[in-house]
Amino acid sequence: MEIPVYTVDAFTNLPFKGNPAAICPLMHELSDDLYQKIAAEMNLAETAFVTRLNPSDNFTTGSRFRLRWFTPTNEVNLCGHATLATAAVLFLYEKNENSCLELFEDANEFRDIIKVILCCGDVCFSRSVLTSLKVDPAALMSSEKSGRVKGLILTMKGHWSKNNIPLVKCYCLISVFAGSAHTVLGSYWSEKLGKKKMLAFQCSKRGGELELEVRDDGRINICGNAVFVLQGTIKL
């Protein structure tokens, strides 16, 4: 069995920046065990597996696909950067002819989502405050005993805007850009700034940039670039 695989750096226009994801377009579903083994072999933050919802479609003509995301150790409910990377693969390599794609997943419901915001008034810190942070994620998470807190985002308003679109910065307790984190940040900063459109910059070693837009229905549009750095075949 041969499985095509792509490595895509999302939320950047430069290789080795942004957030890398492995993408595997599949004509047929695989076992969960094999999904997990492939993700462990790729050893990136996430590996996404995309399959057809309609068996009569192919990756060029279809507009609706199923998407699942795996880290090297487990399946996750949502991954923003791997979703963007999947769309890039479908449009640029599979030459999908549709103007819009729908990607579905079978994630469990999200429960007990708690937003805790720590504010410092209107103080605007420099980027170095976030980029110079030295955090031990394991030690930090071990101090939380309830099991309800799954992550932490540190965020601040940026120093500049483009075409009256404000910049916001964030630091997530991972080493790369977290697209799904910006679904929370988009709503938060939209309320704080009174804006529907924003630019976001990830203050991490690899960096990353994206555009956020809060829709009238409350959902978040996320837009970003993607760069292909690897194309190959998994042989099993």
C-alpha positions as CSV (number, residue, x, y, z in Angstrom):
1,M,0.0,0.0,0.0
2,E,1.3,3.5,-0.9
3,I,0.0,6.6,0.8
4,P,0.9,10.1,-0.5
5,V,2.2,12.5,2.2
6,Y,3.0,16.2,2.2
7,T,4.6,18.3,4.8
8,V,3.2,21.8,4.8
9,D,4.3,24.8,6.9
10,A,1.1,26.7,7.7
11,F,0.6,30.4,8.6
12,T,3.8,31.5,6.8
13,N,5.2,32.2,3.4
14,L,8.7,30.9,4.3
15,P,9.8,27.3,4.7
16,F,10.7,26.2,8.2
17,K,8.5,28.9,9.7
18,G,4.9,28.8,11.0
19,N,3.5,25.4,12.0
20,P,4.3,22.2,10.2
21,A,1.7,19.5,9.5
22,A,1.8,16.2,7.6
23,I,-1.2,15.7,5.2
24,C,-2.2,12.3,3.9
25,P,-5.0,12.2,1.2
26,L,-6.6,8.7,1.4
27,M,-8.9,7.0,-1.1
28,H,-10.1,4.7,1.7
29,E,-10.3,4.8,5.5
30,L,-7.5,3.2,7.5
31,S,-7.6,1.6,11.0
32,D,-7.2,4.0,14.0
33,D,-4.1,2.0,14.9
34,L,-2.5,2.7,11.5
35,Y,-3.4,6.4,11.7
36,Q,-1.6,6.6,15.0
37,K,1.4,4.8,13.8
38,I,1.8,7.0,10.7
39,A,1.4,10.2,12.9
40,A,4.1,8.8,15.3
41,E,6.4,8.2,12.3
42,M,5.9,11.7,10.9
43,N,6.5,13.0,14.4
44,L,5.0,16.5,13.8
45,A,2.6,18.4,16.0
46,E,-0.3,17.0,13.9
47,T,-0.8,14.7,10.9
48,A,-4.1,15.1,9.1
49,F,-5.9,12.3,7.2
50,V,-8.4,13.4,4.6
51,T,-10.9,11.1,3.0
52,R,-13.8,11.4,0.6
53,L,-17.4,11.6,1.9
54,N,-18.9,10.6,-1.4
55,P,-17.2,7.4,-2.9
56,S,-18.0,8.7,-6.4
57,D,-15.9,11.8,-5.9
58,N,-12.2,12.2,-6.2
59,F,-9.9,14.9,-4.7
60,T,-10.2,17.0,-7.8
61,T,-14.0,17.1,-8.2
62,G,-15.2,16.6,-4.6
63,S,-16.2,19.5,-2.3
64,R,-16.9,17.6,0.9
65,F,-14.3,15.6,2.8
66,R,-13.8,14.0,6.1
67,L,-10.8,15.1,8.2
68,R,-9.1,13.6,11.3
69,W,-6.1,14.9,13.2
70,F,-3.5,12.9,15.1
71,T,-0.5,13.9,17.2
72,P,2.3,11.4,17.6
73,T,0.5,10.0,20.7
74,N,-3.3,10.5,20.2
75,E,-6.2,11.8,18.1
76,V,-7.3,15.4,18.7
77,N,-10.7,17.1,18.3
78,L,-9.5,20.1,16.3
79,C,-6.3,21.4,14.6
80,G,-6.4,24.7,12.8
81,H,-3.1,24.7,11.1
82,A,-3.4,21.2,9.8
83,T,-6.9,22.1,8.4
84,L,-5.4,25.0,6.5
85,A,-2.5,22.8,5.3
86,T,-5.1,20.2,4.1
87,A,-6.9,22.8,2.0
88,A,-3.6,23.9,0.5
89,V,-2.9,20.3,-0.5
90,L,-6.3,19.8,-2.1
91,F,-6.2,23.1,-4.1
92,L,-2.6,23.1,-5.1
93,Y,-1.6,19.5,-5.5
94,E,-4.9,17.7,-6.1
95,K,-6.0,20.6,-8.3
96,N,-9.5,20.7,-6.7
97,E,-11.8,22.7,-9.0
98,N,-14.2,24.0,-6.4
99,S,-14.1,27.5,-5.0
100,C,-15.0,26.3,-1.5
101,L,-14.4,23.0,0.4
102,E,-16.2,21.6,3.4
103,L,-14.1,19.6,5.8
104,F,-16.0,17.5,8.4
105,E,-14.8,15.6,11.5
106,D,-16.3,13.3,14.1
107,A,-14.9,15.1,17.1
108,N,-16.4,14.7,20.5
109,E,-18.2,17.7,22.0
110,F,-16.0,20.3,23.7
111,R,-16.9,20.6,27.4
112,D,-15.8,22.7,30.4
113,I,-14.1,25.4,28.3
114,I,-13.0,28.1,30.7
115,K,-11.6,31.4,29.6
116,V,-9.4,33.2,32.1
117,I,-8.0,36.5,31.0
118,L,-5.1,38.3,32.8
119,C,-5.0,42.0,31.9
120,C,-2.4,44.7,32.6
121,G,-4.6,47.7,31.8
122,D,-3.7,49.5,28.6
123,V,0.0,48.7,28.9
124,C,1.5,47.7,25.6
125,F,4.6,45.5,26.0
126,S,7.2,44.9,23.3
127,R,7.4,41.6,21.4
128,S,10.5,40.6,23.4
129,V,8.3,40.1,26.5
130,L,6.7,37.2,24.8
131,T,9.6,35.9,22.7
132,S,11.9,35.8,25.7
133,L,9.5,33.8,27.9
134,K,11.1,30.7,29.4
135,V,8.2,28.3,30.3
136,D,8.3,24.7,31.5
137,P,4.9,23.5,30.2
138,A,5.1,20.2,32.1
139,A,5.7,21.9,35.4
140,L,3.0,24.5,34.7
141,M,0.4,21.9,33.8
142,S,1.3,19.7,36.8
143,S,0.4,22.6,39.1
144,E,-3.2,22.4,37.8
145,K,-5.0,19.6,39.6
146,S,-8.6,19.9,38.4
147,G,-7.9,18.4,35.0
148,R,-10.1,21.0,33.4
149,V,-7.4,23.4,32.1
150,K,-5.9,22.1,28.9
151,G,-3.7,25.0,27.8
152,L,-2.7,28.6,28.4
153,I,-2.5,31.5,25.9
154,L,-0.6,34.7,26.7
155,T,-1.8,37.6,24.5
156,M,-1.3,41.3,24.0
157,K,-2.2,44.1,21.6
158,G,0.5,44.8,19.0
159,H,2.1,48.2,18.3
160,W,0.8,48.8,14.8
161,S,-2.1,48.2,12.4
162,K,-2.4,47.7,8.6
163,N,-5.2,49.4,6.7
164,N,-6.8,50.2,10.1
165,I,-6.7,46.4,11.0
166,P,-5.2,46.1,14.4
167,L,-2.4,43.6,15.2
168,V,-2.6,41.2,18.2
169,K,0.1,39.0,19.5
170,C,0.0,35.8,21.4
171,Y,2.2,33.1,22.9
172,C,0.9,29.6,23.3
173,L,2.5,27.0,25.5
174,I,3.7,25.1,22.5
175,S,6.7,25.8,20.2
176,V,4.6,26.5,17.1
177,F,1.6,28.4,15.8
178,A,-1.8,27.3,17.2
179,G,-4.5,28.1,14.7
180,S,-7.4,26.8,16.8
181,A,-6.3,29.0,19.7
182,H,-7.2,32.0,17.5
183,T,-10.8,31.0,17.5
184,V,-10.8,32.1,21.1
185,L,-8.4,35.0,20.6
186,G,-10.5,36.4,17.7
187,S,-13.6,36.7,19.8
188,Y,-11.7,38.1,22.8
189,W,-9.9,40.8,20.9
190,S,-12.9,41.7,18.7
191,E,-14.7,42.6,21.9
192,K,-11.8,44.4,23.4
193,L,-10.9,46.4,20.3
194,G,-14.3,46.9,18.7
195,K,-13.1,45.4,15.5
196,K,-14.2,42.5,13.3
197,K,-11.0,42.1,11.4
198,M,-7.6,41.6,13.0
199,L,-4.0,40.5,12.2
200,A,-2.3,38.0,14.5
201,F,1.3,37.2,15.1
202,Q,2.7,34.2,17.0
203,C,5.6,35.1,19.2
204,S,7.4,31.8,19.1
205,K,10.7,30.6,17.6
206,R,9.1,29.7,14.3
207,G,6.7,32.6,14.3
208,G,3.5,32.7,12.2
209,E,1.0,35.2,10.9
210,L,-2.7,35.0,10.1
211,E,-5.8,37.1,9.5
212,L,-8.9,36.9,11.7
213,E,-12.4,38.0,11.0
214,V,-15.4,37.6,13.4
215,R,-18.5,36.9,11.4
216,D,-22.0,38.2,12.2
217,D,-22.9,34.7,13.4
218,G,-20.1,34.7,15.9
219,R,-17.9,32.2,14.1
220,I,-14.3,33.0,13.1
221,N,-12.8,33.1,9.6
222,I,-9.0,32.3,9.7
223,C,-6.8,33.1,6.7
224,G,-3.1,32.4,6.2
225,N,-0.4,31.3,3.8
226,A,1.1,27.8,3.5
227,V,4.4,26.5,2.1
228,F,5.1,23.0,0.9
229,V,8.4,21.6,2.1
230,L,8.1,17.9,1.4
231,Q,6.2,15.5,-0.9
232,G,6.6,11.8,-0.7
233,T,5.1,8.4,-0.4
234,I,4.5,6.1,2.6
235,K,5.0,2.5,1.6
236,L,3.4,-0.2,3.8
